[in-house]
Structure formats: C-alpha cells, structure tokens
C-alpha cells in the first residue's frame, strides 16, 4: 500500500495511508534500520551473513536531506552524511511506524 502523503515533521517521517492510518518513524530509527547491504550485511547462497566494518553514525547521519520514490513500492532516503543506498518498501516503512 502506497502512502497518500509522506513528510518530515520534526525528527519523524510521517506517513498517511489510504486506509486512514498514520504512522511516524523517527529519523534515527529509519537510519538505524536501513535495509541496505552496507548497513545490514549480505546473505550468501549458504545463508551466511557477511558484514563490513561497523558504520560510525554521527549527528548528520540522522538528518534526512531528501527521499525519492522507487518505482511504486518504496522510497530511497538520502542522509546528510552522504548515505543513500537504502530502499525502504512501503510495507517495511509501515511496519517501522507501527511496531
């Protein structure tokens, strides 16, 4: 389900959904839960997760510069520290906002 509206309100990303629901995800949570391989690691064919070095997050790591739509299924945030490889499906975004 694609949100009807997405906007940053203070330190949260707010989403309004077609069913009338709303969800709020803190920008810090959004960044810490980034699903990209650099942040979460990659799984090989044997099911082993391979991670790079720990990413040192700084205050600018939680400052959202912009987000762009990815197809009809998600968004890709760009952060003030230059990170911009995570793609959040709308389903995942809604789960983050409604734990």
N, C-alpha and C positions, 0 to 999 in steps of 0.2 A: 504494500500500500504506500503510495507516494504522498508525502505531506502536502497540505494545501498552502502552508506557509512555514518558512524557516528563517529565524533571525536571532542575532546575538542580543541578549538582554543582560546587561551587566557582565557577570562571569559565567553565564549559562548560554547554551544553544537551546532555543525554544522551538518546538515543532507543534504545529496544529495539524491534526489528522482528519481525513474525510469523514470518519465516524463520529466526529465531535470531540475526540480525545485530545489532550495536550500532554506533552512531555517536555521535561527540562533536563539537560545533561550539562554538568559543569564542564567548562573548557578543560580543566585539569583532568577530569575523568576521561573526557574524549581523547585527549592526547595520550594519557597513560594506557588506554585500551586500544590504541592504534593497531589495526589488524595487519599491517604490512609485514613482510618477511624480515625487514631490518629490525623491527620492534619485537615481533613475536617469534621470529625464527622460521625456518622452513622445514617441512617434513619430507624425508626421502621415501623411496618406494618401500623400505622396510619399516616405516613408521617412526624412525628416529628423528627427533627434532634437533636441528643444528642452529645454534645461535652465534651471532657475532659478539663482539665485546659489548659490555653494558653501555647503554646510552646515558650520558650525563645530561639530565634535564636542568635547564636554567629558567629563570623567571620568564624570559621571552619564549620559552618552549610552550607556554600556555596562553600565548597571545595569538588569537586567530586573526590572520591577515585577510583571508577570503576563503570561500569554498566555491567549487564549481560542480555542476551536475555531471554525473557519469551515466550516460545512457538514460534509461528510465527507471534505474534501480538504486541509485545512490548518489553520494557526494564525495568529493575529494578535498579535504581541508588543506590549506597552506598556512604554515605557522611562521611566526616572526624569526625563529631560529633557522629557517630555510627548509625544514622538513615538509614534504608534500607528497609522499608516496602512498599514504594510506587511503584506501577506498572503503567507505562505510556504506553498506547496503542500508536501505531504509528499514528493513526488518531488524538489523543489528542496532541501528540508531534508536529505534523504538524500544528495544529490549534494554538498552543502556539507560533510557529515561524512565523506564517503568520496571525497576528490579523486583 
